[in-house]
Amino acid sequence: MIHGVRAFTPILLAQGEGGHVVITASEAAFLGIGHHAPYCSSKAAALSIGLALYCELKAACSGIGVSVVCPGMVDTQIHRSWRNRPASDRPWSDRESADAQARARSDAFQARGVAPEAIARVTLEAVKANRFLVFNTPHWREMIARQRDVIVSGDNPPVETWGPDLRPGAR
């Protein structure tokens, strides 16, 4: 993403015809989920870079828009990204070497996501409307409002984890 922004933004600026940059993040950009830190943090970084780019291009009167796509779950096979790794690389997570039952559960969970074409449609609509944030789920406003309320109140965040929750009375 960073290399794409660095490579193409100067070209768009030099052409002087406007344009639009689309960055893909996730709803996870707004969350911190236990056992999911690399994903959540990289998506938060994508959101932050998109916001900084938006501000820079807007302040420069460039005519170049920026949209950050924050979809919920999408059926992209991201949970099987290990399939693209060279055989000599070692997995960084025990999830990559999980048993067949664990992989079947993961497949079923991921399959509940929307088709990538649905994300393409809402993204195109956002680009045409020059909208910065792009969501595809009906619950995004509530999700962000909950996060905002915790931040503003100064309370500790709720515990969300994809790993074991060993607290007494936890799910």
Secondary structure as UniProt FT lines:
FT   HELIX           2..15
FT   STRAND          19..24
FT   HELIX           27..30
FT   HELIX           37..59
FT   TURN            60..61
FT   STRAND          64..69
FT   HELIX           78..84
FT   TURN            87..88
FT   HELIX           94..97
FT   HELIX           100..111
FT   HELIX           116..129
FT   STRAND          133..134
FT   TURN            138..139
FT   HELIX           140..153
FT   TURN            168..169
//
